[in-house]
C-alpha cells in the first residue's frame, strides 16, 4: 500500500514539473534577456547611424520610448546592457559616445516608468559617465552633454528641453 502512495506521489510531482516546464511563463523574456540587450543594441545602432547623418527623427525616438520594451522602462539597466555589448574603448569614440548619451537621456526621462526598482538608481550609468568625462573627449558638445546628464540622471529629469537650456547657460 505504501509503495502505491509513493508511486502516485511521484507521478503527481512529475506531472506538475512537466506542466511547469511547458507553461508559457516558465521562461519569460526578462529571464532570457534581463537587460534587454537586443533592444538596447537596436536603439544604440539606430541612434549612432542617424547621428552620423546629423539628425534624429521624432519617429525614431517614439519607436524606442513608446513601445515595449522602452528606454524609459530600463533606467540604469541601459548602461548594463551597453557594457555587455560594447567595450569601454568603443564607447569613447565620439559617434558611440553620442549614441550612448542619447540612450541615457531617454532612459532617465521618467523614473515612474522604470520596471525594476534596482534600476531607479544610476549606479552603473554614473560610473560610465564619470569614465567618459575622464577620457577627455575633445568635443565640447559631448563634454556638455555628459555634464548635463550627470545631474539629471540622479532624479530622472533628463529631457531634450533641459539639455537645450543647459547648453544655453553654459
C-alpha positions in Angstrom: 0.0 0.0 0.0 2.8 2.4 0.9 4.5 1.9 -2.5 1.3 2.8 -4.3 1.1 6.1 -2.4 4.7 6.8 -3.1 4.3 5.9 -6.8 1.2 8.1 -7.1 3.1 11.0 -5.4 6.0 10.6 -7.8 3.6 10.6 -10.8 1.8 13.6 -9.5 5.0 15.5 -8.8 6.4 14.7 -12.3 3.2 15.9 -13.9 3.4 19.2 -12.0 7.1 19.7 -13.0 6.3 18.7 -16.6 3.5 21.2 -16.7 5.7 24.0 -15.4 8.4 23.4 -17.9 5.8 23.7 -20.8 3.9 26.7 -19.5 4.5 29.9 -21.4 5.5 31.8 -18.2 8.2 29.2 -17.3 10.8 31.1 -19.2 9.8 34.8 -19.5 11.7 37.2 -21.8 13.0 39.0 -18.7 14.9 35.9 -17.6 16.3 35.3 -21.0 17.5 38.9 -21.6 17.1 40.8 -18.3 18.9 43.9 -19.6 17.1 44.0 -22.9 20.4 43.8 -24.7 18.8 43.1 -28.1 16.6 46.1 -27.8 19.4 48.3 -26.5 21.7 47.2 -29.4 18.9 48.1 -31.8 18.4 51.6 -30.3 22.2 52.2 -29.9 22.9 51.4 -33.6 19.8 53.3 -34.8 20.9 56.5 -32.9 24.5 56.1 -33.9 23.7 55.7 -37.6 21.3 58.7 -37.6 23.6 60.9 -35.6 26.3 60.2 -38.2 23.9 61.9 -40.7 23.4 64.7 -38.2 19.7 64.1 -37.4 17.5 62.2 -35.1 13.9 61.7 -36.3 11.0 62.1 -33.9 9.5 58.8 -35.1 12.8 57.1 -34.2 12.6 58.5 -30.6 9.0 57.3 -30.4 10.0 53.8 -31.5 12.3 53.4 -28.6 10.2 55.3 -26.0 6.6 54.3 -26.5 6.8 50.6 -27.3 7.6 47.6 -25.1 10.3 47.4 -24.0 11.1 51.1 -24.0 14.2 53.0 -22.9 12.4 54.8 -20.1 11.5 51.4 -18.6 15.1 50.5 -18.3 16.7 53.2 -16.3 20.2 52.1 -15.1 19.8 48.7 -16.9 20.5 50.6 -20.2 24.1 51.1 -19.1 24.5 47.5 -18.0 23.2 46.4 -21.4 25.6 48.8 -23.3 28.6 47.4 -21.2 27.6 43.9 -22.1 27.5 44.8 -25.8 30.4 47.3 -26.2 33.9 47.6 -24.6 34.6 50.9 -22.8 37.2 51.7 -25.5 34.4 51.5 -28.1 32.2 53.9 -26.1 34.9 56.6 -26.2 34.6 57.0 -30.0 32.5 60.2 -30.5 29.8 58.6 -32.6 29.4 55.8 -30.0 29.5 58.3 -27.1 26.8 60.4 -28.7 24.6 57.3 -29.2 25.1 56.2 -25.6 24.3 59.7 -24.2 21.1 59.6 -26.2 20.2 56.3 -24.7 20.9 57.6 -21.2 18.9 60.8 -21.8 15.8 58.8 -22.8 16.3 56.1 -20.1 16.4 58.7 -17.4 13.4 60.8 -18.5 10.7 59.3 -16.3 11.5 57.4 -13.1 7.9 56.3 -12.7 8.2 54.1 -15.8 11.3 52.1 -14.7 10.2 48.5 -14.4 12.8 47.2 -11.9 13.3 49.1 -8.7 17.1 48.5 -8.7 17.3 50.4 -12.0 15.9 53.5 -10.4 19.4 54.4 -9.1 22.0 55.5 -11.7 24.9 53.5 -10.2 26.3 52.0 -13.4 25.3 55.0 -15.5 27.1 57.4 -13.2 30.3 55.3 -13.4 30.2 55.2 -17.2 29.5 58.9 -17.3 32.5 59.5 -15.0 34.7 57.3 -17.2 33.7 59.2 -20.3 34.3 62.5 -18.6 37.8 61.4 -17.5 38.6 60.3 -21.1 38.5 64.0 -22.1 36.7 63.6 -25.4 37.8 66.7 -27.2 34.4 67.7 -28.4 32.8 70.5 -26.3 29.2 69.4 -27.2 29.9 65.9 -25.8 31.5 67.3 -22.7 28.5 69.5 -22.1 26.1 66.6 -22.6 28.0 64.5 -20.1 27.9 67.3 -17.5 24.1 67.7 -18.1 23.4 64.0 -17.8 25.5 63.6 -14.7 23.0 65.9 -13.0 19.7 64.8 -14.5 20.1 61.1 -14.1 20.0 61.5 -10.3 16.4 62.4 -10.3 15.2 61.2 -13.8 14.7 64.7 -15.1 16.6 64.3 -18.4 14.9 65.9 -21.4 15.9 67.5 -24.6 14.5 70.8 -23.4 16.5 70.5 -20.2 19.6 69.7 -22.2 19.0 72.7 -24.5 18.6 75.0 -21.5 21.8 73.6 -20.0 23.7 74.4 -23.2 22.4 77.9 -23.3 23.5 78.6 -19.7 27.0 77.1 -20.1 
